[in-house]
């Protein structure tokens, strides 16, 4: 069986990702969200965009553990880890050729807000074409005291 390149499918494909924690809250009272919830959030958002004629990006949902640390004074540090999900992919040259960088950024930021709100997260991390930005829910403070 032979294959050949699909016309229009060759080109630059900048990568994107949205990473969000799956643990809502801290300690024994924390609620743990599932990857199935994330998949349903993404699928609903993609279908809503498609139905309304808005641009969207197809991608994959993967899970893992985010591992972090913070300073706690001279020679001391705290640390932890929690489950996370990442929605990632590429701006496809065949299907997203007409999508501008501004439209990509708006799509990613909007979907990141959906993640943050539905999964009870203070912050969500976004990367597109080598650039990164972090969104944080307004009027919130991170456990280390950071505000927006």
ABEGO torsion letter per residue (X at the ends): XBBBBBBGABEBBBBBBBBBBABBEBEAABBBBBAAAAAAAAAAAAAAAAAAGBBBBBBBBBBBBBBBBBBAEBGBBBBBBBBBBBBBEBBBAAAAAABBAAAAAAAAAAAAAAAAAAAGBABBBBBBGGBBBBBBBBGBBBAAGBBX
